[in-house]
Amino acid sequence: MHTLFEPAREVPVVDEFDICVVGGSCTGVFAAIRAARLGAKVAIVENNGFFGGVATASQVNIWHSVYDIHGEQQIIAGLTTEVTERLKHRNAVWIGAPTDASKYFILHTEELKIELDEMITGAGVRPFLHTRFVAPIVENGRPVAVAIEDKTGRRAVKASYFIDATGDGDLVDRLGYPCYKRSGMQPPTMCAIIRGLDRIKAEYPDFSLSQTVFNPLYPNSLKKGFLWSAGVPGGQGDTMVAGTRVFGVDCSDADQLTKAEMEGRQQVRAICDILRQNFLDEEINPLVALPAKIGIRDTRHARCQHTLTEEEVLYGVRFPDAIANGTYRVDIHNHEAGGILFRYLDGTEVWIDGDGNKDVRRWRAEGEEPTPFYQIPYRSLVPQNGDGNVLIAGRILDADPGAFGAVRVMVNCNQTGEATGVAAYLALNNNAPVEAVEIPKLRQTLAAGGSAII
Ligand SMILES: Cc1cc2nc3c(=O)[nH]c(=O)nc-3n(C[C@H](O)[C@H](O)[C@H](O)COP(=O)(O)OP(=O)(O)OC[C@H]3O[C@@H](n4cnc5c(N)ncnc54)[C@H](O)[C@@H]3O)c2cc1C
């Protein structure tokens, strides 16, 4: 590859913090808030002009169950509950109760942006928006700052501890920590807010968006896949639709990300054109809003002290260093064909192939007790061969494909954020490496701050 030499330069230091969180989805925001509420001086660096990550930038608006699969025991609380409570006051969340009696939440993600701003301000965290982390600054073999690029130019944010919540592991990768990417990464999806579906339903009672957009009878139909949608709380019949998929791209590669963004938008246009040309008055444009960014499911993972396995998830292995609990099913979108696999904690599994054929089976013998919930250990957030002052949170966590398919959802990522914020604070307080955080103290401090620790 042709290269150029970029001269070394001095970088102004913005300020010095105890903890710097890189990446400001709910994962990163929750890490920052938990550390700041304990008394740490915290900075958070976010590439977008708002917080929330996939939930806001990519319009993904469902948080799954915070109860065990029987709907009896609350297994997730903390800032997830705090946020849903705050959104209730703004009529910005719908709470549903599917058949398993547990609850899910449909969020008004524009309102979520404003709530997260208020929570960051309330906790006294220093926000850096429209700011991209570009490189770690290492002294004596240990990161001491992150170089950022923003409207002001290139600057440095110094800190004693760092949390990588970038989704793609930008910080740990650039530090040279061991990371991995799978050849079969789950594909990204360009969501969109679409209007007019209620009108179509009224006129065509048998209408199914999913069957329509993948129907090869329509010349602009999408490659067979899986589509889900959710209303927008407080909206006027608007629907968030997640039905596109861009196959064969690695969104942690800049050129492939560019391709994915543009192809994803073309697929949204195809959905809208099918609706306009076949179900709506052509004068009506169903497209209300595109997301700021394509929704990325899977890219790089950090190699950590523990690789969470699908078996541990499905059988609900209990960990002494558990910092999070979840029930969301194993959910693997096929990386090259349109199919999807779900494995549920109740023992069933559902395969849907690229042509939409569905096969329901069991992964667990009939009559065996279902798994009420699974856990995520702290060790899956502690990088291998780290420098003692870096943790990871969110979808970068170390998990095999099946475990990742389950734990990648936001209610789980949120808890990993909270755990790393508290762990970084405890390490700071003891002037100790993140590997040496006392687990009982970590779990106790998480619980004292409102987390469900079991
Ligand atoms: C289409 C789709 C549908 C999904 N459906 C659901 C669902 O229904 N419910 C659910 O709970 N989960 C769902 N998920 C999964 C879930 O949304 C993600 O796994 C989760 O949000 C990942 O969180 P994260 O914090 O790790 O990463 P992200 O949400 O990707 O956040 C990373 C943040 O870091 C910032 N960042 C990245 N690099 C830099 C940098 N260099 N400098 C500064 N900032 C940076 C980004 O801007 C972003 O804000 C879905 C995902 C997709 C893509």
The ligand as an SDF file (V2000), in Angstrom:
LIG
                    3D

 53 58  0  0  0  0  0  0  0  0999 V2000
  -30.8270   -3.6720   12.9870 C   0  0  0  0  0  0  0  0  0  0  0  0
  -30.5770   -4.0720   14.4040 C   0  0  0  0  0  0  0  0  0  0  0  0
  -31.6350   -4.4830   15.1700 C   0  0  0  0  0  0  0  0  0  0  0  0
  -31.4280   -4.7870   16.4980 C   0  0  0  0  0  0  0  0  0  0  0  0
  -32.5060   -5.0900   17.2690 N   0  0  0  0  0  0  0  0  0  0  0  0
  -32.3650   -5.0310   18.6000 C   0  0  0  0  0  0  0  0  0  0  0  0
  -33.4930   -4.9810   19.4310 C   0  0  0  0  0  0  0  0  0  0  0  0
  -34.6240   -5.0340   18.9790 O   0  0  0  0  0  0  0  0  0  0  0  0
  -33.2810   -4.8470   20.7700 N   0  0  0  0  0  0  0  0  0  0  0  0
  -32.0270   -4.8010   21.2950 C   0  0  0  0  0  0  0  0  0  0  0  0
  -31.8870   -4.6470   22.5040 O   0  0  0  0  0  0  0  0  0  0  0  0
  -30.9470   -4.8950   20.5360 N   0  0  0  0  0  0  0  0  0  0  0  0
  -31.0760   -4.9660   19.2020 C   0  0  0  0  0  0  0  0  0  0  0  0
  -29.9820   -4.9590   18.4070 N   0  0  0  0  0  0  0  0  0  0  0  0
  -28.6350   -5.1000   19.0100 C   0  0  0  0  0  0  0  0  0  0  0  0
  -28.1700   -3.8790   19.7510 C   0  0  0  0  0  0  0  0  0  0  0  0
  -28.7870   -2.7240   19.2580 O   0  0  0  0  0  0  0  0  0  0  0  0
  -26.6500   -3.7120   19.6810 C   0  0  0  0  0  0  0  0  0  0  0  0
  -25.9810   -4.9390   19.8280 O   0  0  0  0  0  0  0  0  0  0  0  0
  -26.1980   -2.8070   20.8190 C   0  0  0  0  0  0  0  0  0  0  0  0
  -26.8580   -1.5710   20.7150 O   0  0  0  0  0  0  0  0  0  0  0  0
  -24.7020   -2.6030   20.7660 C   0  0  0  0  0  0  0  0  0  0  0  0
  -24.3640   -1.6120   21.7010 O   0  0  0  0  0  0  0  0  0  0  0  0
  -22.9030   -1.0490   21.7940 P   0  0  0  0  0  0  0  0  0  0  0  0
  -22.9440   -0.0260   22.8360 O   0  0  0  0  0  0  0  0  0  0  0  0
  -21.9220   -2.1420   21.9290 O   0  0  0  0  0  0  0  0  0  0  0  0
  -22.6080   -0.4250   20.3590 O   0  0  0  0  0  0  0  0  0  0  0  0
  -23.2910    0.8520   19.5530 P   0  0  0  0  0  0  0  0  0  0  0  0
  -24.7120    0.9400   19.9300 O   0  0  0  0  0  0  0  0  0  0  0  0
  -22.8900    0.5760   18.1770 O   0  0  0  0  0  0  0  0  0  0  0  0
  -22.5350    2.0660   20.1780 O   0  0  0  0  0  0  0  0  0  0  0  0
  -21.2240    2.4040   19.8930 C   0  0  0  0  0  0  0  0  0  0  0  0
  -21.0800    3.8950   20.0710 C   0  0  0  0  0  0  0  0  0  0  0  0
  -19.7130    4.2620   19.9470 O   0  0  0  0  0  0  0  0  0  0  0  0
  -19.5780    5.3510   19.0560 C   0  0  0  0  0  0  0  0  0  0  0  0
  -18.2670    5.2270   18.4270 N   0  0  0  0  0  0  0  0  0  0  0  0
  -17.8140    4.2230   17.6500 C   0  0  0  0  0  0  0  0  0  0  0  0
  -16.5570    4.4420   17.2780 N   0  0  0  0  0  0  0  0  0  0  0  0
  -16.2080    5.6290   17.8110 C   0  0  0  0  0  0  0  0  0  0  0  0
  -15.0110    6.4030   17.7640 C   0  0  0  0  0  0  0  0  0  0  0  0
  -13.9400    5.9940   17.1090 N   0  0  0  0  0  0  0  0  0  0  0  0
  -14.9970    7.5880   18.4320 N   0  0  0  0  0  0  0  0  0  0  0  0
  -16.0920    8.0240   19.1000 C   0  0  0  0  0  0  0  0  0  0  0  0
  -17.2390    7.3250   19.1760 N   0  0  0  0  0  0  0  0  0  0  0  0
  -17.2830    6.1380   18.5440 C   0  0  0  0  0  0  0  0  0  0  0  0
  -20.7280    5.1880   18.0780 C   0  0  0  0  0  0  0  0  0  0  0  0
  -21.0540    6.4120   17.4520 O   0  0  0  0  0  0  0  0  0  0  0  0
  -21.8340    4.6670   18.9990 C   0  0  0  0  0  0  0  0  0  0  0  0
  -22.5700    5.7010   19.5920 O   0  0  0  0  0  0  0  0  0  0  0  0
  -30.1360   -4.7100   17.0550 C   0  0  0  0  0  0  0  0  0  0  0  0
  -29.0440   -4.3170   16.2650 C   0  0  0  0  0  0  0  0  0  0  0  0
  -29.2610   -3.9910   14.9490 C   0  0  0  0  0  0  0  0  0  0  0  0
  -28.1210   -3.5140   14.1560 C   0  0  0  0  0  0  0  0  0  0  0  0
  1  2  1  0
  2  3  1  0
  2 52  2  0
  3  4  2  0
  4  5  1  0
  4 50  1  0
  5  6  2  0
  6  7  1  0
  6 13  1  0
  7  8  2  0
  7  9  1  0
  9 10  1  0
 10 11  2  0
 10 12  1  0
 12 13  2  0
 13 14  1  0
 14 15  1  0
 14 50  1  0
 15 16  1  0
 16 17  1  0
 16 18  1  0
 18 19  1  0
 18 20  1  0
 20 21  1  0
 20 22  1  0
 22 23  1  0
 23 24  1  0
 24 25  2  0
 24 26  1  0
 24 27  1  0
 27 28  1  0
 28 29  2  0
 28 30  1  0
 28 31  1  0
 31 32  1  0
 32 33  1  0
 33 34  1  0
 33 48  1  0
 34 35  1  0
 35 36  1  0
 35 46  1  0
 36 37  1  0
 36 45  1  0
 37 38  2  0
 38 39  1  0
 39 40  1  0
 39 45  2  0
 40 41  1  0
 40 42  2  0
 42 43  1  0
 43 44  2  0
 44 45  1  0
 46 47  1  0
 46 48  1  0
 48 49  1  0
 50 51  2  0
 51 52  1  0
 52 53  1  0
M  END
$$$$
